[in-house]
Amino acid sequence: MEDKKKSAFVAVVGRPSVGKSTLVNLLCGAKVAIVSSVPQTTRNAIRGIVSKPDGQLVFVDTPGRHTSERKLNKKLMEVSDRAVGDSELILYVLDASRAPGSEEEAVAEMIKPLIGKTIVAINKMDMQGANAEKAIVFLQEQLPDLPREHIFNISCLKKEGIEPLLACLFEMAEPGDPFYPEEYYTDQDIPFRIAEIIREKAMNRLRDELPHSLYVEVADTELKDTVKESGEIVQKLWVRAFIITERESQKGMVVGKGGEMIKAIRQAAQKELNSIFDWKVELDLRVKTGKDWRHNDHVLHRIIDRQ
């Protein structure tokens, strides 16, 4: 009699910038979550799907857990808390190159009641100054009931330690049917994926507080058939999207001198979208202001809870 396949939702948690999104992309073998050096890039519960002969794991990438009284941050922590509550397993990611502090202690405290379904990935072992032993001592102090065999040293950059981590998660998962067809690696809808890719390209080109002060809204999409001179019919996805800033004075920074910045963002986003989708993407990208959107409950609900 064949062993029954396993399935589980896995909430991926940790401080900002520990490499959660990079790890989810690596586990899924595809671009699922956007990546930036800007802390708290992730604003939604991003689902990445891994299907193996053992079964299926759905990784839920969550916003980095950061202590702040700002309305946006509180909303992001609600997203993370829901993902943790809805998941069968927890993947706690630490950064081996950063000393644990009060925020790390807060994450460990949140995980403590869930220790029986938690495994830990100590990431960035490739970085200068990485100290896995210091991280392990921290875990032993904060989470004394965590089994040592549930702690893994990994490097997303060098793709090291990933398979043993994945094998342990499958071992811990309960028998169950898959949640998605085997060919799926994410369940994000097209407008959301487009908006996230544009936001990534903008965040990686803008400075200071500005990346946190913008979001992206896809206004229209239309799939069109075009006929080439050869008679071949090619499908094109036309997209109109807006980068929305918090203040009017920020629009000029996004547009750039002579429109160079918005052009660079559009070209980079369009190039990646063309590599993701089966259609040729034509992107019409503009900038507008959503005054103080980070303090607007309606806007926060719309952009953070849409997944």
Secondary structure, DSSP 8 states (H G I E B T S, - for coil): -----EEEEEEEE-STTSSHHHHHHHHHTS--S---SSTT---S-EEEEEEETTEEEEEEE---------HHHHHHHHHHHHHHHH-SEEEEEEETTS---HHHHHHHHHHGGGGGGEEEEEE-TTSTT--HHHHHHHHHHH-TTS-GGGEEE-BTTTTBSHHHHHHHHHHHSEE---SS-TT-SB---HHHHHHHHHHHHHHTT--TTGGGGEEEEEEEEEEEEEE-TTS-EEEEEEEEEEEEESSGGGHHHHH-GGGHHHHHHHHHHHHHHHHHSSSEEEEEEEEEE-TTGGG-HHHHHHHHS--
